[in-house]
Amino acid sequence: MHHNLIAGEWLAGTGLRRNINPSDTNDLVGEYAHADAAQTDRAIQAARQAFPAWSRGSVQARADALEKIAAELLARKDELGNLLAREEGKTLPEAVGEVARAGQIFRFFAGEVVRASGEHLPSVRPGIEVDITREPIGVVGIITPWNFPIAIPAWKIAPALAYGNCVVFKPADLVPGSAWALAEIISRSGIPPGVFNLVMGPGSQVGQTLLNHTDIDAISFTGSVDTGRRVLAATAPRFAKVQLEMGGKNPLVVLDDADLARAVECAVQGSYFSTGQRCTASSRLIVQRGILPRFTEAVVERLKTVKVDDARTPGTDIGPVVDESQLAQDLSYIQIGQDEGARLAFGGRVLARATQGFYLEPALFVDAEPGMRIAREEIFGPVACIVPADNFEHALALANDTAFGLSAGICTSSLKHATQFKREAQAGMVMVNAATAGVDYHVPFGGRKGSSYGPREQGRYAAEFFTTVKTAYTAA
């Protein structure tokens, strides 16, 4: 049994979660404790009590702790990547890469600890000086999703600790293994008891307690739009600081002048790798009519070469869907697309493999209309649709015709169109001749419209959420 970490102690919960391998449902990854509201409250109080000393303590001690976490993550990336692939279904190379990214994130913020900056300015009034500094915001509740079970926790926890906050961390109930492994590493890093707490369990108990608790100063959440709305509604009455990263229905525009081979790889990698279970996945392929027949044929041929199998089997390109309910949702949307009149050009079948798992053949729809549900709603699986466009202006309008605004891409050889797309695409992140999925850890991550709310994540921009600005006046 893997226990919760509260005030520096590993404590049994009030229930447990059996963590099942989606590549082999007969494989039990482990059993993980569930916390209840009372244990969550205890973790919050531990964080509150630890905050004064941690926030005012040595910045070198903070930097050393984060560097120690980074070093262990990088040293154990193969082992932890195997665990991640086993519990989430991400292919082994992707999983190892995700662990390495988590280590790089902690290393980046270890450096940021000692690079804290401020301003010293003269006042407009004689004899007065002004100092502008950043301070930690307090106790941060961190709620993370199942699709990146170690990278997303890392890019929230690392800056929270780096800037002097204390943390109560609730991982996705579906994938507790990677979160527990990360918490165990953090527990041995030299961080004092109570500064970091892990409370695993369902949102109805753990998550809701975090949202309602007056000793939580801020919530950083990544998950669905519906849950994001509930987070905002619950925290608004007490004016808690909130950071929300939610869904996406990301467009990849392919113009007639695009390099066909590159466009196909951008589409297949962005739409289907990681089983399409990425908020940055390009599930809308907006293709100019002149290249449409060749592009469609080439994507179908490329999909025929994609290997769907056990996440840890060498040569696997796409692992299983994360669980049975997500598979049912994917299949439901595939049926919806057909009922709406789109043509299923490839895939969409449940696959049998050597082990019992949630295997789905990647699905490609063609002849999709912009108003169809498969072109408007986030499916979060290996399902994409091609929407025809008459010209660049039409393609840009289609790309922006969405309630979301996380990521957008374009494949073109035209500098003019690439420049205009970067300027006018209504998305927080824009890719030119690159897949919409795949971002760096040292630069801002986030979107607009229904995709994001609050300050950006990652890189130096993380300070905007995890700190508050103070202006101090001193009279001579």
C-alpha positions as CSV (number, residue, x, y, z in Angstrom):
1,M,0.0,0.0,0.0
2,H,1.3,3.5,-1.0
3,H,0.3,6.0,1.7
4,N,-0.4,9.8,1.7
5,L,2.3,12.2,2.8
6,I,1.1,14.7,5.4
7,A,3.3,16.8,7.6
8,G,6.3,14.7,6.7
9,E,4.6,11.4,7.7
10,W,3.3,8.6,5.4
11,L,-0.2,7.9,6.6
12,A,-2.8,5.3,5.6
13,G,-6.0,6.6,4.1
14,T,-9.6,5.8,4.5
15,G,-9.8,3.7,1.3
16,L,-7.7,2.7,-1.6
17,R,-7.3,2.8,-5.4
18,R,-6.2,-0.2,-7.4
19,N,-4.0,1.1,-10.1
20,I,-4.5,-1.0,-13.3
21,N,-2.3,-1.2,-16.4
22,P,-4.4,-0.1,-19.4
23,S,-2.1,-2.2,-21.7
24,D,-2.9,-5.3,-19.6
25,T,-5.9,-5.1,-17.3
26,N,-4.7,-8.2,-15.4
27,D,-1.6,-6.3,-14.2
28,L,-2.0,-4.5,-10.9
29,V,0.5,-1.6,-10.7
30,G,-0.2,-1.0,-7.1
31,E,-2.7,0.0,-4.4
32,Y,-2.7,3.7,-3.4
33,A,-4.4,5.2,-0.3
34,H,-7.4,7.5,-0.5
35,A,-7.5,10.5,1.7
36,D,-10.8,11.9,3.0
37,A,-11.8,15.5,3.9
38,A,-10.4,15.3,7.4
39,Q,-6.9,14.1,6.2
40,T,-7.0,16.8,3.5
41,D,-7.7,19.4,6.2
42,R,-4.8,18.0,8.2
43,A,-2.5,18.4,5.2
44,I,-3.6,22.0,4.6
45,Q,-3.0,22.9,8.3
46,A,0.5,21.3,8.1
47,A,1.3,23.5,5.0
48,R,-0.1,26.6,6.8
49,Q,2.1,25.9,9.8
50,A,5.2,25.3,7.7
51,F,4.8,28.4,5.5
52,P,6.4,31.1,7.7
53,A,9.7,29.4,8.1
54,W,9.9,28.1,4.6
55,S,8.9,31.4,2.9
56,R,11.5,33.3,4.9
57,G,14.2,30.7,5.0
58,S,17.4,30.3,3.0
59,V,17.0,30.5,-0.7
60,Q,20.1,28.3,-1.1
61,A,18.3,25.6,0.9
62,R,15.4,25.8,-1.5
63,A,17.7,25.7,-4.6
64,D,19.6,22.7,-3.2
65,A,16.4,20.8,-2.5
66,L,15.0,21.4,-6.0
67,E,18.4,20.4,-7.5
68,K,18.4,17.2,-5.5
69,I,14.9,16.3,-6.8
70,A,16.0,17.1,-10.4
71,A,19.1,14.9,-10.2
72,E,17.2,11.9,-8.9
73,L,14.4,12.2,-11.5
74,L,17.0,12.4,-14.3
75,A,19.0,9.5,-12.8
76,R,15.9,7.3,-12.5
77,K,14.2,8.3,-15.7
78,D,14.2,4.8,-17.2
79,E,12.7,3.2,-14.1
80,L,10.1,5.9,-13.5
81,G,9.3,6.0,-17.2
82,N,8.5,2.3,-17.1
83,L,6.1,3.0,-14.2
84,L,4.5,5.9,-16.1
85,A,4.0,3.8,-19.2
86,R,2.6,1.0,-17.2
87,E,0.0,3.0,-15.4
88,E,-1.0,5.6,-18.0
89,G,-0.4,3.8,-21.3
90,K,2.0,6.3,-22.8
91,T,4.7,4.6,-24.9
92,L,7.9,3.9,-23.1
93,P,10.0,6.4,-25.1
94,E,7.4,9.1,-24.5
95,A,7.2,8.2,-20.8
96,V,10.9,8.3,-20.2
97,G,11.0,11.6,-22.0
98,E,8.3,12.9,-19.7
99,V,10.2,12.0,-16.6
100,A,13.3,13.6,-18.0
101,R,11.3,16.7,-18.7
102,A,10.1,16.7,-15.0
103,G,13.7,16.6,-13.9
104,Q,14.6,19.5,-16.3
105,I,11.7,21.5,-14.8
106,F,13.0,21.1,-11.3
107,R,16.5,22.0,-12.4
108,F,15.3,25.1,-14.1
109,F,13.4,26.3,-11.0
110,A,16.4,25.4,-8.8
111,G,18.2,28.1,-10.7
112,E,15.2,30.5,-10.6
113,V,15.3,30.4,-6.8
114,V,18.5,32.4,-6.7
115,R,17.7,34.6,-9.7
116,A,14.8,36.3,-7.9
117,S,14.7,40.0,-9.0
118,G,13.0,43.2,-8.0
119,E,13.2,46.9,-8.7
120,H,14.6,49.9,-6.7
121,L,13.2,53.1,-8.0
122,P,13.1,56.8,-6.9
123,S,9.7,58.1,-5.9
124,V,8.2,61.0,-7.7
125,R,8.4,62.7,-4.3
126,P,11.8,63.9,-3.1
127,G,13.4,61.9,-0.3
128,I,11.4,58.7,-0.8
129,E,12.7,55.5,-2.4
130,V,10.5,52.6,-3.7
131,D,11.3,48.9,-3.7
132,I,9.2,46.5,-5.7
133,T,9.6,42.8,-4.7
134,R,7.8,39.5,-5.2
135,E,6.6,37.4,-2.2
136,P,5.1,33.9,-2.1
137,I,1.3,33.7,-2.0
138,G,1.0,31.1,0.7
139,V,-0.5,27.6,0.6
140,V,-1.2,26.3,-2.9
141,G,-3.5,23.5,-3.8
142,I,-2.3,21.7,-6.9
143,I,-4.8,19.5,-8.8
144,T,-3.4,17.6,-11.8
145,P,-4.8,15.4,-14.7
146,W,-4.0,11.9,-15.7
147,N,-2.5,12.4,-19.2
148,F,0.9,13.8,-18.0
149,P,1.1,12.3,-14.5
150,I,4.6,13.5,-13.7
151,A,5.4,16.4,-16.0
152,I,2.3,18.5,-15.1
153,P,2.8,18.0,-11.4
154,A,6.4,19.0,-11.8
155,W,5.7,22.2,-13.6
156,K,3.3,23.3,-10.9
157,I,5.1,21.9,-7.8
158,A,8.6,23.1,-8.7
159,P,7.8,26.8,-9.1
160,A,5.4,26.7,-6.1
161,L,8.3,25.5,-3.9
162,A,10.9,27.6,-5.6
163,Y,9.1,30.9,-4.8
164,G,8.6,29.9,-1.2
165,N,5.1,28.5,-1.1
166,C,3.8,25.4,0.6
167,V,1.9,22.8,-1.4
168,V,-1.0,20.4,-1.0
169,F,-0.9,18.1,-4.0
170,K,-3.9,16.1,-5.3
171,P,-3.0,14.0,-8.4
172,A,-5.5,12.5,-10.7
173,D,-7.2,9.5,-9.1
174,L,-6.6,7.4,-12.2
175,V,-2.8,7.5,-12.2
176,P,-1.5,7.8,-8.6
177,G,1.7,5.9,-9.2
178,S,3.9,8.5,-10.8
179,A,2.6,11.2,-8.4
180,W,3.5,9.0,-5.4
181,A,7.0,8.3,-6.8
182,L,7.5,12.1,-7.3
183,A,6.3,12.8,-3.8
184,E,8.6,10.1,-2.3
185,I,11.6,11.8,-4.0
186,I,10.5,15.2,-2.7
187,S,10.1,13.8,0.8
188,R,13.9,13.0,0.8
189,S,15.1,16.3,-0.7
190,G,15.6,18.1,2.6
191,I,12.4,20.1,2.4
192,P,10.9,20.5,5.9
193,P,7.8,18.5,7.0
194,G,4.6,20.2,5.9
195,V,6.0,22.2,3.1
196,F,4.9,19.6,0.6
197,N,2.0,17.2,1.2
198,L,0.4,14.5,-1.0
199,V,-3.3,13.7,-0.6
200,M,-4.5,11.1,-3.1
201,G,-8.2,10.4,-3.7
202,P,-11.4,11.4,-5.5
203,G,-12.3,15.0,-6.3
204,S,-15.5,14.8,-4.3
205,Q,-13.5,14.4,-1.1
206,V,-9.9,15.7,-1.6
207,G,-10.5,18.2,-4.4
208,Q,-13.6,19.8,-3.0
209,T,-11.9,20.3,0.4
210,L,-9.1,22.1,-1.3
211,L,-11.5,24.3,-3.2
212,N,-13.6,25.2,-0.1
213,H,-10.8,25.6,2.5
214,T,-10.1,29.2,3.6
215,D,-6.4,28.3,4.3
216,I,-5.8,27.6,0.7
217,D,-4.5,30.8,-0.8
218,A,-4.4,29.7,-4.5
219,I,-5.4,26.7,-6.7
220,S,-3.5,25.6,-9.8
221,F,-5.7,23.2,-11.8
222,T,-5.3,21.3,-15.0
223,G,-8.3,19.3,-16.3
224,S,-11.6,19.5,-18.1
225,V,-13.5,22.7,-18.8
226,D,-16.5,21.7,-16.7
227,T,-14.3,21.0,-13.7
228,G,-12.4,24.2,-14.3
229,R,-15.7,26.1,-14.1
230,R,-16.5,24.4,-10.8
231,V,-13.0,25.4,-9.5
232,L,-13.6,29.0,-10.4
233,A,-17.1,29.1,-8.9
234,A,-16.0,27.5,-5.7
235,T,-13.0,29.8,-5.1
236,A,-14.4,33.1,-6.3
237,P,-16.4,34.0,-3.2
238,R,-13.2,34.0,-1.0
239,F,-11.1,35.6,-3.7
240,A,-8.5,32.8,-3.9
241,K,-6.0,33.1,-6.7
242,V,-6.8,30.6,-9.5
243,Q,-4.9,29.2,-12.4
244,L,-6.8,27.0,-14.8
245,E,-5.5,25.0,-17.8
246,M,-8.4,23.2,-19.5
247,G,-9.3,21.9,-22.9
248,G,-8.4,22.4,-26.5
249,K,-9.7,21.8,-30.0
250,N,-6.6,22.7,-31.7
251,P,-6.3,23.4,-35.5
252,L,-3.5,22.4,-37.8
253,V,-3.8,24.4,-41.0
254,V,-2.3,22.8,-44.2
255,L,-2.0,25.2,-47.1
256,D,-1.5,24.2,-50.8
257,D,2.2,25.2,-50.7
258,A,3.0,23.1,-47.7
259,D,5.7,20.4,-47.8
260,L,3.5,17.3,-48.0
261,A,5.7,14.9,-46.1
262,R,6.3,17.4,-43.3
263,A,2.6,18.3,-43.1
264,V,1.7,14.6,-42.8
265,E,4.1,14.0,-39.9
266,C,2.9,17.1,-38.1
267,A,-0.7,15.9,-38.5
268,V,0.0,12.3,-37.4
269,Q,2.3,13.2,-34.5
270,G,0.1,16.0,-33.3
271,S,-3.2,14.2,-33.6
272,Y,-2.4,10.7,-32.6
273,F,0.8,10.2,-30.6
274,S,0.3,9.9,-26.9
275,T,-3.0,8.3,-28.0
276,G,-4.3,11.7,-28.8
277,Q,-4.7,12.3,-25.1
278,R,-3.1,15.7,-25.0
279,C,-4.8,19.1,-24.6
280,T,-2.5,20.4,-27.4
281,A,-3.5,17.6,-29.9
282,S,-4.4,18.8,-33.4
283,S,-7.8,17.1,-33.7
284,R,-8.9,19.6,-36.4
285,L,-6.9,19.3,-39.7
286,I,-7.9,22.3,-41.8
287,V,-6.7,21.6,-45.3
288,Q,-6.7,23.8,-48.4
289,R,-8.6,22.1,-51.2
290,G,-5.7,22.1,-53.7
291,I,-3.6,19.7,-51.5
292,L,-6.6,18.0,-49.9
293,P,-6.7,14.7,-51.9
294,R,-2.9,14.1,-51.7
295,F,-2.8,15.0,-48.0
296,T,-5.7,12.8,-47.1
297,E,-4.2,9.8,-49.0
298,A,-0.8,10.4,-47.5
299,V,-2.2,10.5,-43.9
300,V,-4.2,7.3,-44.5
301,E,-1.0,5.6,-45.8
302,R,1.0,6.9,-42.8
303,L,-1.7,5.7,-40.3
304,K,-1.4,2.2,-41.8
305,T,2.2,2.1,-40.6
306,V,1.4,3.2,-37.0
307,K,1.8,0.3,-34.5
308,V,-0.8,0.2,-31.7
309,D,0.3,-2.1,-28.9
310,D,1.4,-2.5,-25.3
311,A,3.0,0.8,-24.2
312,R,6.2,-1.0,-23.2
313,T,6.6,-3.2,-26.3
314,P,9.5,-2.0,-28.4
315,G,8.4,-0.4,-31.6
316,T,4.9,0.7,-30.3
317,D,3.9,4.1,-31.7
318,I,0.6,4.4,-29.8
319,G,-0.4,2.7,-26.6
320,P,-3.8,2.0,-25.2
321,V,-6.5,4.5,-24.3
322,V,-6.1,5.3,-20.5
323,D,-9.2,3.3,-19.3
324,E,-12.5,1.8,-20.2
325,S,-14.6,5.0,-19.7
326,Q,-12.2,7.0,-22.0
327,L,-12.4,4.2,-24.6
328,A,-16.2,4.4,-24.5
329,Q,-16.1,8.2,-24.9
330,D,-13.8,7.8,-28.0
331,L,-16.1,5.2,-29.6
332,S,-19.1,7.4,-28.9
333,Y,-17.6,10.3,-30.8
334,I,-16.6,8.0,-33.6
335,Q,-20.3,7.0,-33.9
336,I,-21.3,10.6,-33.6
337,G,-19.1,11.6,-36.5
338,Q,-20.6,9.0,-38.7
339,D,-24.1,9.9,-37.7
340,E,-23.3,13.5,-38.5
341,G,-22.3,12.6,-42.1
342,A,-18.5,12.7,-41.9
343,R,-16.8,9.8,-43.6
344,L,-14.5,7.6,-41.6
345,A,-11.5,7.3,-43.9
346,F,-9.4,5.2,-41.6
347,G,-9.5,3.3,-38.3
348,G,-11.9,3.6,-35.4
349,R,-11.9,-0.1,-34.5
350,V,-11.2,-1.6,-31.1
351,L,-8.1,-3.8,-31.5
352,A,-7.2,-7.1,-29.9
353,R,-3.6,-7.6,-28.7
354,A,-1.7,-10.2,-26.8
355,T,-2.8,-8.7,-23.5
356,Q,-6.3,-7.5,-22.6
357,G,-6.2,-3.7,-22.9
358,F,-8.0,-0.6,-24.2
359,Y,-6.6,-0.5,-27.7
360,L,-8.1,1.7,-30.3
361,E,-7.1,2.1,-33.9
362,P,-6.5,5.8,-34.7
363,A,-9.5,7.3,-36.5
364,L,-9.5,9.8,-39.3
365,F,-12.7,11.5,-40.5
366,V,-12.9,13.4,-43.9
367,D,-15.6,15.6,-45.3
368,A,-16.2,17.1,-41.9
369,E,-18.2,20.3,-41.5
370,P,-17.1,23.0,-39.1
371,G,-20.4,22.7,-37.1
372,M,-20.1,19.0,-36.5
373,R,-19.6,17.9,-32.9
374,I,-16.4,16.0,-33.8
375,A,-15.0,19.4,-35.1
376,R,-16.1,21.4,-32.1
377,E,-15.9,19.2,-29.0
378,E,-12.7,17.9,-27.3
379,I,-12.6,14.1,-27.7
380,F,-9.3,13.5,-26.0
381,G,-8.5,10.4,-28.0
382,P,-6.8,9.2,-31.2
383,V,-9.6,10.8,-33.4
384,A,-9.1,13.6,-35.9
385,C,-11.2,15.2,-38.7
386,I,-10.2,17.0,-41.9
387,V,-12.1,20.2,-42.6
388,P,-11.7,21.6,-46.2
389,A,-10.7,25.3,-46.6
390,D,-11.0,27.4,-49.8
391,N,-7.9,29.6,-49.1
392,F,-5.7,31.0,-46.4
393,E,-8.3,33.5,-45.1
394,H,-10.9,30.8,-44.9
395,A,-8.5,28.5,-43.1
396,L,-7.7,31.2,-40.6
397,A,-11.3,31.9,-39.9
398,L,-12.0,28.1,-39.4
399,A,-9.0,27.8,-37.1
400,N,-10.3,30.6,-34.9
401,D,-13.9,29.4,-35.0
402,T,-13.7,27.5,-31.7
403,A,-14.5,28.1,-28.0
404,F,-10.9,27.0,-27.2
405,G,-7.6,28.8,-27.8
406,L,-4.7,26.7,-26.6
407,S,-2.5,25.7,-29.5
408,A,-2.7,26.3,-33.3
409,G,-0.4,25.2,-36.1
410,I,0.2,25.9,-39.8
411,C,2.1,24.1,-42.5
412,T,3.2,26.4,-45.3
413,S,6.2,27.6,-47.3
414,S,4.8,31.2,-47.3
415,L,6.5,33.6,-45.0
416,K,3.6,36.0,-45.4
417,H,1.0,33.4,-44.4
418,A,3.1,32.1,-41.6
419,T,3.6,35.6,-40.2
420,Q,0.0,36.5,-40.5
421,F,-1.1,33.2,-38.9
422,K,1.3,33.8,-35.9
423,R,-0.2,37.2,-35.5
424,E,-3.9,36.4,-36.0
425,A,-4.4,32.9,-34.7
426,Q,-6.5,33.1,-31.5
427,A,-4.3,30.8,-29.5
428,G,-1.8,31.0,-26.7
429,M,0.8,29.0,-28.6
430,V,1.4,28.9,-32.3
431,M,3.5,26.4,-34.3
432,V,4.8,26.9,-37.8
433,N,5.7,23.7,-39.7
434,A,5.7,21.8,-36.4
435,A,3.2,19.7,-34.6
436,T,0.8,21.5,-32.2
437,A,1.7,19.1,-29.4
438,G,5.2,19.4,-28.0
439,V,6.4,22.4,-26.0
440,D,9.5,23.5,-24.1
441,Y,9.7,23.7,-20.3
442,H,11.5,27.1,-20.1
443,V,8.9,29.2,-21.9
444,P,5.2,30.1,-21.1
445,F,2.5,27.5,-21.6
446,G,-1.2,28.4,-21.8
447,G,-4.0,29.6,-24.0
448,R,-7.0,31.8,-24.2
449,K,-10.8,31.7,-24.4
450,G,-12.1,28.4,-22.9
451,S,-8.6,26.8,-22.7
452,S,-7.0,28.8,-19.9
453,Y,-7.7,31.3,-17.1
454,G,-5.2,33.2,-15.1
455,P,-1.4,33.6,-15.5
456,R,0.7,31.3,-17.7
457,E,2.5,28.2,-16.5
458,Q,6.2,27.3,-16.9
459,G,9.4,29.3,-17.4
460,R,9.9,32.6,-15.7
461,Y,6.2,33.5,-16.3
462,A,5.3,31.1,-13.5
463,A,6.2,33.8,-11.1
464,E,3.1,35.7,-12.1
465,F,0.9,33.1,-10.4
466,F,3.1,31.8,-7.6
467,T,4.1,35.2,-6.2
468,T,2.4,38.4,-5.3
469,V,3.9,41.9,-5.9
470,K,4.7,44.2,-3.0
471,T,5.6,47.9,-3.4
472,A,7.4,49.4,-0.4
473,Y,8.1,53.1,0.2
474,T,11.0,54.3,2.4
475,A,11.3,58.0,3.5
476,A,14.8,59.2,4.2
